[in-house]
């Protein structure tokens, strides 16, 4: 499993991001060419409890049927429940070292937004870094200020072999800038969930 290839078109979604059936959106996104999917059921209007798990299982099945890695967003209690392929955590979530020790074969991603966070992050226990928000984003509540393309460039210069996916405000018009700055891929939410033509949108990313 080549992590750089997995990161190329990394789709993130929860039901709270959708105005129509998320299962249909995921199917269309897979047709368009996504390379990974992260289930992020979080924030205003999101599902909880059994409903959250039920949707997760349906989305996981769709991913499994198409060979798309299924990643959960920091809900480590759902790792086994949803039989995930990976988990993505932020700086304030469960430490990657703890996850790696318990689940040695999981894909583990970590959000790193600045030099301070980089200095305290153990890159040896993660598989990739989520760098951003590259551009301003309204999808994520309490999102940090945009760090721009320079943070991608800085990470790449410091760690030439580190798998990096850019996140935050990425659209069809600017995705190539993130890749040109040194990222292995782009992650995205609303550009796809709000698209009138998901297949074409994903292809253009």
C-alpha positions in Angstrom: 0.0 0.0 0.0 1.8 3.1 -1.3 0.8 5.9 1.1 1.8 8.7 -1.4 -0.7 7.3 -3.9 -3.4 6.9 -1.2 -3.1 10.7 -0.4 -3.5 12.0 -3.9 -7.3 12.6 -3.8 -8.3 12.2 -0.1 -12.0 12.8 0.4 -13.4 13.7 3.9 -17.1 13.7 4.7 -19.8 13.2 7.3 -23.5 13.5 7.0 -23.4 17.0 8.4 -21.5 18.1 5.2 -24.2 16.7 2.9 -27.5 18.0 1.5 -28.2 14.6 -0.1 -27.5 11.0 0.6 -23.8 10.7 1.7 -23.7 7.1 0.3 -24.5 8.3 -3.1 -22.0 11.1 -2.9 -19.3 8.6 -1.9 -20.2 6.4 -4.8 -19.9 9.3 -7.2 -16.6 10.4 -5.6 -15.2 6.9 -6.1 -16.3 7.0 -9.7 -14.5 10.3 -10.1 -11.3 8.8 -8.7 -10.8 9.5 -5.0 -7.9 7.5 -3.5 -8.9 7.5 0.2 -11.9 8.3 2.3 -12.1 9.7 5.8 -15.3 9.4 7.8 -15.6 12.6 9.8 -18.9 12.7 11.6 -18.4 15.8 13.7 -19.8 19.2 14.4 -23.3 20.8 14.2 -25.9 18.4 12.8 -23.7 15.3 12.9 -25.0 11.9 13.9 -24.2 10.3 17.2 -24.4 6.8 18.8 -25.9 4.0 16.8 -26.8 6.2 13.8 -23.2 7.3 13.5 -22.0 3.7 13.6 -24.6 2.5 11.1 -23.7 5.2 8.5 -20.0 4.5 9.1 -20.6 0.8 8.4 -22.5 1.5 5.2 -19.7 3.9 4.0 -17.0 1.5 5.0 -18.7 -1.3 2.9 -18.8 1.0 -0.1 -15.1 1.7 0.3 -14.2 -1.9 0.9 -16.1 -2.9 -2.3 -14.0 -0.5 -4.3 -10.6 -0.9 -2.7 -10.6 2.6 -1.2 -8.9 2.9 2.2 -11.4 3.8 4.9 -10.1 6.2 7.6 -11.8 7.5 10.7 -11.4 11.0 12.1 -10.0 10.7 15.7 -12.9 8.5 17.0 -10.5 5.8 18.2 -13.3 4.0 19.9 -14.7 3.2 16.4 -11.5 1.7 15.1 -12.6 -1.8 15.8 -16.3 -1.2 15.5 -15.9 0.0 12.0 -12.9 -2.2 11.1 -11.1 0.9 9.7 -7.9 1.0 7.6 -6.6 4.1 9.3 -7.2 6.9 11.7 -6.4 10.6 11.5 -5.8 12.6 14.7 -5.1 16.2 15.6 -2.6 17.6 18.0 -5.1 17.5 20.9 -6.4 14.0 20.2 -5.1 10.6 21.3 -1.3 10.5 20.8 -0.2 8.6 17.7 2.3 6.6 19.8 -0.6 5.1 21.8 -2.6 4.2 18.7 0.5 2.7 17.0 1.2 0.5 20.0 -2.3 -0.9 20.1 -2.9 -1.0 16.3 0.5 -1.6 14.6 -1.0 -2.0 11.1 -3.2 1.0 10.9 -2.6 4.0 8.6 -2.0 6.9 11.0 -2.2 10.5 10.0 -1.5 13.6 12.1 -2.4 17.2 11.6 0.6 19.5 11.8 0.0 23.3 11.2 3.2 25.0 12.4 6.8 24.7 13.6 5.8 24.3 17.2 3.5 21.4 16.5 6.1 19.8 14.2 8.7 20.0 17.0 6.6 18.0 19.4 5.3 15.5 16.8 6.9 12.0 16.6 7.1 11.5 12.8 8.4 8.0 13.3 5.0 6.6 14.4 2.8 8.2 11.7 2.3 7.4 8.0 1.5 10.9 6.8 0.9 14.5 7.8 -2.2 16.6 7.2 -0.8 20.1 6.6 -3.1 23.1 6.7 -5.4 24.7 6.6 -3.7 25.8 3.4 -6.4 28.2 2.4 -9.3 29.6 4.4 -12.1 27.2 5.1 -15.6 27.4 6.5 -16.3 23.7 6.7 -14.5 23.0 9.9 -15.8 24.7 13.0 -13.0 26.5 15.0 -10.6 26.0 12.1 -7.1 27.5 12.5 -5.9 30.4 10.4 -4.7 29.5 7.0 -1.0 28.7 6.9 -0.7 29.0 3.1 1.4 27.1 0.6 4.6 28.1 2.4 3.9 25.6 5.2 3.7 22.8 2.6 7.0 24.0 1.2 8.7 24.2 4.6 7.6 20.7 5.5 8.8 19.3 2.2 12.2 21.0 2.6 12.7 19.8 6.2 11.4 16.2 5.5 11.9 15.3 1.8 10.5 11.8 2.3 7.5 12.7 4.5 4.1 11.9 2.9 2.1 15.1 3.0 -1.6 15.9 2.2 -2.8 19.5 2.1 -6.1 20.3 3.6 -8.3 23.4 4.0 -10.1 25.4 1.3 -8.9 23.3 -1.5 -10.9 23.6 -4.8 -10.5 22.7 -8.4 -8.8 26.0 -9.1 -6.1 25.8 -6.5 -5.4 22.0 -6.0 -2.5 22.1 -8.4 -0.8 24.8 -6.4 -0.8 22.5 -3.3 0.8 19.7 -5.3 3.3 22.1 -6.9 4.3 23.3 -3.4 5.3 19.7 -2.5 2.3 17.9 -1.2 1.6 14.3 -2.3 -2.1 14.9 -2.4 -5.0 17.1 -1.5 -7.9 16.5 0.9 -11.2 18.1 0.5 -14.8 18.2 1.8 -17.2 20.9 0.6 -15.9 21.2 -3.0 -17.3 17.7 -3.5 -20.2 17.5 -1.1 -21.7 20.7 -2.6 -20.8 19.9 -6.2 -23.6 19.5 -8.8 -21.3 17.1 -10.7 -19.2 15.1 -8.2 -17.5 12.9 -10.8 -16.2 15.8 -12.8 -15.2 17.8 -9.7 -13.0 14.9 -8.4 -11.4 14.4 -11.7 -10.5 18.1 -11.8 -8.8 17.9 -8.4 
